[in-house]
Amino acid sequence: QVQMAESGGGLARPGESLILSCSVSGRDANSYAIGWFRTVPGKERAIVAAITGSGGNKYLAEAVKGRFTVSVDTGKNKAYLQMNGLKAEDTAVYYCAADQSSIETPRFWGQGTQVTVSS
């Protein structure tokens, strides 16, 4: 098992930036792929980004391409979601999740951090 812990959420105005971090702790933590997901009440959970533990493979959802960047710090066992050019529609609860097999259906989840983009 691994433990996930997100931080960095908060309030941002349109066009501003936030950085979300996700600490991944546990056995073989750096072998896990990390996914970033977001949820909005009444809507289906959506994947935002994903990255392998080594940082070699990355994925960004179309809605955030060109604005968000996903990265990992293998030495610190942390993943980051750099969110630039925030839009109101980015408002959601963001979760990091990890799994060694399928990031689409990860087993281990953080508690979530609220990101609110509003003027």
Secondary structure, 3 states (H helix, E strand, C coil): CEEEEEECCEEECCCCCEEEEEEEEECCHHHCEEEEEEECCCCCCEEEEEECCCCCCEEECCCCCCCEEEEEECCCCEEEEEECCCCHHHCEEEEEEEECCCCCCCCEECCCEEEEECC
